[in-house]
Amino acid sequence: SVLYEVSAQRPVIAKTGENSCVVIVGYDEFNVIIMDPANGGVPYKKGLNDSKEYFDKYGNKFLSFVES
């Protein structure tokens, strides 16, 4: 459901530690596209399986918004 929000043009914030988050801004058939403010916000790709393991590690905590 997280990637559904991204496909609807709504970025998703993902918690990745005590005081850190990344923003999921896109995806393709094989990768999730992530921007990390800690590295200057430069987008990078992480494989779908690697992304699942990465976000599982941090409890799958995501934040997006719903338009009314």
N, CA and C of each residue as an Amber inpcrd file, in Angstrom:
protein
   204
   0.8170000  -1.2020000   0.0000000   0.0000000   0.0000000   0.0000000
   0.8590000   1.2640000   0.0000000   2.0940000   1.1660000   0.4760000
   2.9910000   2.3240000   0.4550000   3.2630000   2.7410000  -0.9870000
   3.5400000   1.7840000  -1.8490000   3.8400000   2.1240000  -3.2400000
   2.6090000   2.6350000  -3.9700000   1.4240000   2.2570000  -3.5370000
   0.2040000   2.8340000  -4.1100000   0.1930000   4.3400000  -3.8760000
   0.5250000   4.7610000  -2.6770000   0.5540000   6.1950000  -2.3620000
   1.5680000   6.9070000  -3.2480000   2.7190000   6.2920000  -3.4450000
   3.7490000   6.8860000  -4.3030000   3.2370000   6.9740000  -5.7420000
   2.5470000   5.9360000  -6.2160000   2.0170000   5.9530000  -7.5880000
   0.9410000   7.0150000  -7.7610000   0.3040000   7.4220000  -6.6620000
  -0.7180000   8.4770000  -6.6950000  -0.0870000   9.8630000  -6.5230000
   1.2300000   9.9370000  -6.7200000   1.9740000  11.2010000  -6.6380000
   2.0160000  11.7870000  -5.2310000   1.9600000  10.9210000  -4.2290000
   2.0780000  11.3520000  -2.8340000   3.3410000  10.7330000  -2.2490000
   4.3660000  11.5380000  -1.9700000   5.5760000  10.9770000  -1.3680000
   5.2740000  10.3690000  -0.0050000   6.0740000   9.4140000   0.3730000
   5.8870000   8.7160000   1.6470000   7.1640000   8.8660000   2.4750000
   6.9880000   9.2850000   3.7170000   8.1040000   9.3770000   4.6500000
   8.2090000   8.0460000   5.3820000   9.4170000   7.4980000   5.4480000
   9.6510000   6.2220000   6.1200000  10.6520000   6.4330000   7.2460000
  10.3000000   5.9930000   8.4440000  11.1980000   6.1090000   9.5940000
  12.3030000   5.0690000   9.4570000  13.5390000   5.5130000   9.6670000
  14.6820000   4.6180000   9.4940000  15.6210000   4.6410000  10.6960000
  15.1080000   4.9980000  11.8160000  15.9270000   5.0380000  13.0160000
  15.3000000   5.9470000  14.0400000  15.9720000   6.1040000  15.1560000
  15.4560000   6.9250000  16.2520000  15.1140000   8.3380000  15.8070000
  16.0330000   8.9720000  15.1040000  15.8370000  10.3510000  14.6700000
  16.0990000  10.5330000  13.1790000  15.7620000   9.5390000  12.3850000
  16.0320000   9.6540000  10.9570000  14.8880000   9.0930000  10.1200000
  14.7320000   9.6880000   8.9570000  13.7010000   9.2840000   8.0070000
  14.2350000   9.4430000   6.5940000  13.6090000   8.7470000   5.6630000
  13.8580000   8.9410000   4.2400000  12.5090000   9.1950000   3.5770000
  12.5520000   9.6730000   2.3400000  11.3290000   9.9230000   1.5860000
  11.3280000   9.0110000   0.3690000  10.2730000   8.2200000   0.2380000
  10.1010000   7.3610000  -0.9340000   9.3890000   8.2130000  -1.9830000
  10.0670000   8.4440000  -3.1040000   9.5300000   9.3600000  -4.1070000
   9.1300000   8.6720000  -5.4070000   9.4620000   7.4070000  -5.5630000
   9.1010000   6.7080000  -6.7770000   9.5000000   5.2470000  -6.7200000
   9.1610000   4.5400000  -7.7830000   9.5520000   3.1360000  -7.8990000
   9.4040000   2.7100000  -9.3480000  10.0550000   1.6240000  -9.6690000
   9.8870000   1.0030000 -10.9760000   9.7460000  -0.5010000 -10.7590000
   9.8820000  -1.2610000 -11.7970000   9.6770000  -2.7100000 -11.7290000
  10.6190000  -3.4020000 -10.7490000  11.8020000  -2.8340000 -10.5500000
  12.8240000  -3.4960000  -9.7490000  13.2840000  -2.7290000  -8.5140000
  13.0120000  -1.4250000  -8.4430000  13.6010000  -0.5820000  -7.4150000
  12.6070000   0.3820000  -6.7770000  12.9580000   0.8310000  -5.5920000
  12.2890000   1.9370000  -4.9250000  13.2620000   3.1130000  -4.9990000
  12.7380000   4.2940000  -5.2890000  13.5780000   5.4920000  -5.3850000
  13.4100000   6.2830000  -4.0890000  14.5380000   6.5280000  -3.4320000
  14.5480000   7.0980000  -2.0840000  15.3880000   8.3660000  -2.0660000
  14.9290000   9.3490000  -1.3040000  15.7250000  10.5460000  -1.0250000
  16.0130000  10.5610000   0.4680000  17.2740000  10.7250000   0.8140000
  17.6820000  10.7420000   2.2180000  18.2450000  12.1210000   2.5470000
  17.5680000  12.8810000   3.4290000  18.0720000  14.2130000   3.7810000
  19.4790000  14.1730000   4.3800000  19.8470000  13.0650000   4.9900000
  21.1690000  12.9490000   5.6160000  22.2950000  12.9430000   4.5860000
  21.9830000  12.5740000   3.3340000  23.0310000  12.5880000   2.3020000
  22.7650000  13.6720000   1.2620000  22.0770000  14.7300000   1.6740000
  21.8250000  15.8570000   0.7810000  20.5820000  15.7210000  -0.0650000
  19.7950000  14.6930000   0.1580000  18.5490000  14.5190000  -0.5850000
  18.7290000  14.0280000  -2.0060000  19.8960000  13.5240000  -2.3180000
  20.1450000  12.9980000  -3.6650000  19.3940000  11.6720000  -3.8120000
  18.4990000  11.5570000  -4.8040000  17.7460000  10.3060000  -4.9760000
  18.6650000   9.1350000  -5.3200000  18.3150000   7.9770000  -4.7870000
  19.0450000   6.7490000  -5.1260000  18.0570000   5.6000000  -5.1820000
  18.4480000   4.5250000  -5.8280000  17.5810000   3.3580000  -5.9720000
  18.0240000   2.2600000  -5.0210000  17.0240000   1.5560000  -4.4940000
  17.2680000   0.3850000  -3.6500000  16.3280000  -0.7000000  -4.1820000
  16.8360000  -1.8910000  -4.3860000  16.0290000  -2.9930000  -4.9170000
  14.7740000  -3.2420000  -4.0900000  13.7320000  -3.7470000  -4.7260000
  12.4650000  -3.9940000  -4.0220000  12.6380000  -4.9150000  -2.8200000
  13.3520000  -6.0250000  -2.9990000  13.5520000  -6.9570000  -1.8810000
  14.4110000  -6.3370000  -0.7870000  15.4670000  -5.6230000  -1.1970000
  16.3240000  -4.9440000  -0.2210000  15.5370000  -3.8810000   0.5380000
  14.6650000  -3.1720000  -0.1700000  13.8380000  -2.1420000   0.4720000
  12.9190000  -2.7620000   1.5100000  12.2940000  -3.8790000   1.1500000
  11.3900000  -4.5410000   2.0940000  12.1440000  -4.9140000   3.3730000
  13.3050000  -5.5170000   3.2270000  14.1150000  -5.8930000   4.3960000
  14.5350000  -4.6610000   5.1990000  14.9220000  -3.6070000   4.5060000
  15.3710000  -2.3680000   5.1440000  14.2530000  -1.7450000   5.9770000
  13.0650000  -1.6180000   5.4010000  11.9600000  -1.0030000   6.1300000
  11.4030000  -1.9350000   7.2100000  11.4420000  -3.2480000   6.9730000
  11.0650000  -4.2150000   8.0160000  11.9360000  -4.0200000   9.2580000
  13.2250000  -3.8190000   9.0320000  14.1900000  -3.6460000  10.1220000
  13.8010000  -2.4940000  11.0450000  13.1740000  -1.4570000  10.4730000
  12.7880000  -0.2810000  11.2570000  11.3000000  -0.2520000  11.6090000
  10.6290000  -1.3790000  11.4830000   9.2490000  -1.4950000  11.9360000
   8.1920000  -1.0500000  10.9510000   8.5490000  -0.8340000   9.7020000
   7.5850000  -0.4400000   8.6720000   6.7090000   0.7320000   9.1140000
   7.3470000   1.8160000   9.5170000   6.6260000   3.0220000   9.9460000
   6.6700000   4.0420000   8.8180000   5.4830000   4.3480000   8.2580000
   5.3660000   5.2200000   7.1020000   4.3510000   6.3240000   7.3640000
   4.5490000   7.4500000   6.6830000   3.6330000   8.5800000   6.8040000
   3.4130000   9.1720000   5.4230000   2.1490000   9.3700000   5.0850000
   1.7810000  10.0240000   3.8320000   0.5860000  10.9070000   4.1300000
  -0.1600000  11.2680000   3.1210000  -1.3560000  12.0930000   3.3440000
  -2.4530000  11.6650000   2.3990000  -3.6680000  12.0400000   2.7260000
  -4.8260000  11.7320000   1.9040000  -5.4560000  13.0490000   1.4840000
  -5.7370000  13.1630000   0.2110000  -6.3820000  14.3770000  -0.2780000
  -7.8840000  14.2490000  -0.0990000  -8.5100000  15.3540000   0.2800000
  -9.9890000  15.3000000   0.4620000 -10.6950000  16.0860000  -0.6060000
